[in-house]
Amino acid sequence: MIKPLYYLIFVGILAISLGSCITTSKINYFQQQQANSDSLKIAKFKYTGPIFETGDILDISIYTASKDVNELFAPFSSQNIRTNQTYNSGSPIQNGFTIDTLGFIDVPTIGKVKASGKAKFELQEELRNLLKEYIIDPIVYVQLLNFKVSILGDVKLPGIYQIPNDRITLYEVIALAGDLNYSGNRKNVKLIRTDNGMQKEYIIDLTQSNHFGKEYYYLKQNDLLFVSTTSVRLNQLNYAQYYLPAISSLSLIVTFLNLIKQ
């Protein structure tokens, strides 16, 4: 009677251990789909900068060859903001031009300018052309201040990250979060994006190498990444919560029966 119980305990532990194994195919990034391919062909795409939306906060800096004109426009530029921006969660945002509910910003000298729905470089060029009526050869630089992304789930450092520039990739955000835990499901990462009031969802398999050039490769402001937990991790939790106490109880019973037999 005793030996079969020991055997059952041994088999149970072995089965749980084998069921909890994580293979390299589940955790390695950039895996090639074609074994005979000597190199990975990366898709070509043109980065146009962020597309501004209602509620975005913009820093607009204006420069000219005239020192006097530069001093005139200095109060309208928030250059000190960039030095305060970090990747840490909760980084404060200071002054800037907020895009109103109608999609406009109110720029001194120029007046109201439509900003929502426009790319960074498109808005810069439009502002530059408008300023030509007042100053010679203006240089305009537009910076998105409230660029933040969130990453939740089975990662080492989940949270909200304030991005100090307006360009960050999918893999850079994952790196900011300290990478996925071994139990994070790399084959089923969900990206939730709000675009013109509509919510979009992308299911991303990080083990594949076909993300370069996709519309989600560069993240947008307010994007949310969610990493689910693999069944392996759930099995481990179930083992710790249910199976381990049961096995411990069986061990105690076997020990007690041994003592009685003696």
C-alpha positions as CSV (number, residue, x, y, z in Angstrom):
1,M,0.0,0.0,0.0
2,I,2.9,2.3,0.9
3,K,4.9,1.9,-2.3
4,P,2.0,2.7,-4.6
5,L,1.4,6.0,-2.7
6,Y,5.0,7.0,-3.1
7,Y,4.8,6.1,-6.8
8,L,1.7,8.3,-7.3
9,I,3.4,11.2,-5.6
10,F,6.5,10.8,-7.7
11,V,4.4,10.6,-10.9
12,G,2.3,13.6,-10.0
13,I,5.4,15.8,-9.3
14,L,7.0,14.6,-12.6
15,A,3.9,15.4,-14.6
16,I,3.6,18.9,-13.1
17,S,7.2,19.6,-13.8
18,L,7.0,18.5,-17.4
19,G,3.9,20.5,-17.9
20,S,5.6,23.6,-16.6
21,C,8.5,23.5,-19.1
22,I,9.1,26.7,-21.2
23,T,10.7,26.1,-24.6
24,T,12.9,28.6,-26.5
25,S,10.3,28.8,-29.2
26,K,7.9,30.5,-26.7
27,I,10.4,33.1,-25.4
28,N,12.8,34.0,-28.2
29,Y,12.1,37.1,-30.3
30,F,12.7,37.6,-34.1
31,Q,12.4,33.9,-35.0
32,Q,12.8,33.2,-38.7
33,Q,9.8,31.6,-40.4
34,Q,11.8,30.4,-43.4
35,A,14.8,28.3,-42.5
36,N,16.4,28.8,-45.9
37,S,16.5,32.6,-45.7
38,D,20.0,34.0,-45.3
39,S,18.8,37.4,-44.2
40,L,15.6,39.1,-43.0
41,K,14.0,41.5,-45.4
42,I,12.9,44.6,-43.6
43,A,9.9,46.5,-45.0
44,K,10.6,50.0,-46.1
45,F,8.3,52.7,-44.7
46,K,8.3,56.4,-44.2
47,Y,8.0,57.8,-40.7
48,T,5.9,61.0,-40.7
49,G,5.8,61.6,-37.0
50,P,2.8,61.5,-34.7
51,I,-0.7,62.4,-35.9
52,F,-2.0,65.1,-33.5
53,E,-5.4,64.7,-31.8
54,T,-7.7,66.7,-29.7
55,G,-6.3,67.2,-26.2
56,D,-2.7,66.9,-27.3
57,I,-0.2,69.4,-25.8
58,L,2.3,70.8,-28.2
59,D,5.6,72.7,-27.7
60,I,6.1,75.2,-30.5
61,S,9.6,76.8,-30.9
62,I,10.2,79.5,-33.4
63,Y,13.7,80.7,-34.5
64,T,14.9,83.3,-37.0
65,A,18.2,84.9,-38.1
66,S,17.2,88.0,-36.1
67,K,18.0,88.1,-32.5
68,D,15.3,90.7,-31.8
69,V,12.7,88.5,-33.4
70,N,13.9,85.5,-31.5
71,E,13.4,87.4,-28.2
72,L,9.9,88.3,-29.4
73,F,8.9,84.7,-29.9
74,A,10.8,83.3,-26.9
75,P,7.9,83.5,-24.4
76,F,5.8,81.3,-26.7
77,S,8.4,78.5,-26.8
78,S,8.6,76.0,-23.9
79,Q,12.1,74.8,-24.4
80,N,12.7,74.0,-20.7
81,I,10.0,71.3,-21.0
82,R,12.2,68.9,-22.9
83,T,14.8,68.8,-20.2
84,N,12.2,67.7,-17.7
85,Q,10.7,64.9,-19.7
86,T,11.8,61.4,-18.7
87,Y,10.7,57.8,-19.2
88,N,9.5,57.5,-15.6
89,S,5.9,57.1,-14.8
90,G,4.0,60.3,-13.8
91,S,6.5,62.8,-15.3
92,P,4.8,66.2,-15.1
93,I,3.9,68.2,-18.2
94,Q,4.3,71.9,-18.1
95,N,3.1,74.7,-20.4
96,G,2.3,74.1,-24.0
97,F,-0.4,74.7,-26.7
98,T,-3.3,72.4,-26.1
99,I,-5.4,71.3,-29.1
100,D,-9.0,72.3,-28.3
101,T,-12.2,70.3,-28.8
102,L,-12.5,71.7,-32.3
103,G,-9.0,70.6,-33.2
104,F,-7.3,74.1,-33.1
105,I,-4.4,75.7,-31.3
106,D,-4.2,79.4,-30.7
107,V,-0.7,80.6,-31.7
108,P,0.4,84.2,-30.9
109,T,0.7,86.5,-34.0
110,I,-0.8,83.8,-36.3
111,G,-4.1,83.1,-34.5
112,K,-6.0,79.8,-34.6
113,V,-4.5,77.0,-36.6
114,K,-6.0,73.6,-37.3
115,A,-3.7,70.9,-35.7
116,S,-5.7,67.7,-35.1
117,G,-5.4,65.1,-37.8
118,K,-2.1,66.6,-39.0
119,A,1.4,65.0,-38.8
120,K,4.2,66.8,-37.0
121,F,6.1,67.8,-40.1
122,E,2.9,68.8,-41.9
123,L,2.0,71.2,-39.0
124,Q,5.6,72.6,-38.8
125,E,5.5,73.4,-42.5
126,E,2.1,75.1,-42.3
127,L,3.2,77.2,-39.3
128,R,6.4,78.2,-41.1
129,N,4.4,79.4,-44.2
130,L,2.0,81.4,-42.0
131,L,4.9,83.1,-40.2
132,K,6.5,84.1,-43.5
133,E,4.0,86.9,-43.6
134,Y,5.6,88.5,-40.5
135,I,9.2,87.3,-40.4
136,I,11.9,86.3,-42.8
137,D,12.9,82.6,-43.1
138,P,11.4,81.3,-39.8
139,I,12.4,77.9,-38.5
140,V,9.6,76.1,-36.6
141,Y,9.9,73.1,-34.4
142,V,6.9,71.2,-33.0
143,Q,7.2,68.7,-30.1
144,L,4.4,66.5,-28.7
145,L,4.5,66.9,-24.9
146,N,1.9,64.4,-23.6
147,F,3.3,61.4,-25.4
148,K,2.7,58.5,-23.0
149,V,2.2,54.8,-23.4
150,S,1.1,52.1,-20.9
151,I,2.2,48.5,-20.6
152,L,0.4,46.1,-18.3
153,G,0.3,42.5,-17.5
154,D,3.1,39.9,-17.2
155,V,6.1,42.3,-17.6
156,K,8.8,43.2,-15.1
157,L,8.0,46.9,-14.8
158,P,4.3,47.6,-15.7
159,G,3.2,51.2,-15.7
160,I,2.7,54.4,-17.6
161,Y,5.7,55.8,-19.4
162,Q,6.1,59.5,-20.4
163,I,8.1,59.5,-23.7
164,P,10.5,62.5,-23.9
165,N,10.4,62.5,-27.7
166,D,7.7,61.7,-30.3
167,R,9.1,58.4,-31.6
168,I,9.2,55.1,-29.9
169,T,8.9,51.5,-31.2
170,L,7.1,48.5,-29.9
171,Y,10.3,46.8,-28.8
172,E,11.6,50.0,-27.1
173,V,8.5,50.2,-24.9
174,I,8.9,46.5,-24.0
175,A,12.6,47.3,-23.1
176,L,11.4,50.2,-20.9
177,A,9.2,47.7,-19.0
178,G,12.2,45.5,-18.4
179,D,11.1,42.9,-20.9
180,L,8.4,40.3,-20.4
181,N,8.7,37.8,-17.6
182,Y,9.4,34.2,-18.7
183,S,5.7,33.4,-18.1
184,G,4.5,36.3,-20.3
185,N,2.7,35.2,-23.5
186,R,4.9,36.5,-26.3
187,K,2.6,35.0,-29.0
188,N,-0.5,37.0,-27.9
189,V,0.4,40.6,-26.9
190,K,-2.5,42.9,-27.3
191,L,-2.1,46.5,-28.4
192,I,-5.1,48.8,-27.8
193,R,-5.2,52.1,-29.7
194,T,-7.7,54.9,-29.8
195,D,-7.7,56.5,-33.3
196,N,-10.2,59.3,-34.0
197,G,-12.5,58.2,-31.3
198,M,-12.4,54.5,-32.5
199,Q,-10.8,51.8,-30.5
200,K,-8.5,49.4,-32.5
201,E,-7.0,46.2,-31.2
202,Y,-3.9,44.4,-32.6
203,I,-2.8,40.9,-31.6
204,I,1.0,40.7,-31.9
205,D,3.2,37.6,-31.9
206,L,6.6,38.9,-30.7
207,T,8.3,35.6,-31.7
208,Q,7.8,36.5,-35.3
209,S,10.0,38.9,-37.4
210,N,7.4,40.6,-39.5
211,H,6.5,43.6,-37.4
212,F,8.9,46.1,-39.1
213,G,6.9,48.4,-41.3
214,K,3.5,47.6,-39.7
215,E,1.2,50.4,-38.5
216,Y,1.7,49.4,-34.9
217,Y,5.5,49.2,-35.0
218,Y,5.8,52.9,-34.0
219,L,3.5,53.4,-31.0
220,K,1.1,56.4,-30.8
221,Q,0.3,58.5,-27.8
222,N,-2.0,56.8,-25.3
223,D,-1.3,53.3,-26.7
224,L,-1.8,50.4,-24.3
225,L,0.1,47.1,-24.4
226,F,-1.2,44.2,-22.5
227,V,0.8,41.0,-22.0
228,S,-1.2,38.0,-20.9
229,T,0.2,35.1,-18.8
230,T,0.9,31.8,-20.4
231,S,-0.9,28.6,-19.3
232,V,2.5,27.4,-18.0
233,R,2.4,30.2,-15.4
234,L,-1.2,29.4,-14.5
235,N,-0.3,25.7,-14.1
236,Q,2.5,26.8,-11.7
237,L,0.1,28.9,-9.7
238,N,-2.4,26.1,-9.6
239,Y,0.3,23.7,-8.5
240,A,1.3,26.0,-5.6
241,Q,-2.3,26.6,-4.6
242,Y,-3.9,23.2,-5.0
243,Y,-1.5,20.4,-5.9
244,L,1.3,21.1,-3.5
245,P,-0.9,21.1,-0.4
246,A,-2.4,17.8,-1.7
247,I,1.0,16.2,-2.2
248,S,2.1,17.4,1.2
249,S,-1.0,15.8,2.7
250,L,-0.3,12.5,1.0
251,S,3.3,12.6,2.2
252,L,2.1,13.1,5.8
253,I,-0.3,10.2,5.4
254,V,2.5,8.0,4.1
255,T,4.8,9.0,6.9
256,F,2.0,8.4,9.5
257,L,1.3,4.9,8.0
258,N,5.0,4.1,8.1
259,L,5.1,5.0,11.8
260,I,2.1,2.8,12.5
261,K,3.6,-0.1,10.6
262,Q,6.8,0.2,12.6
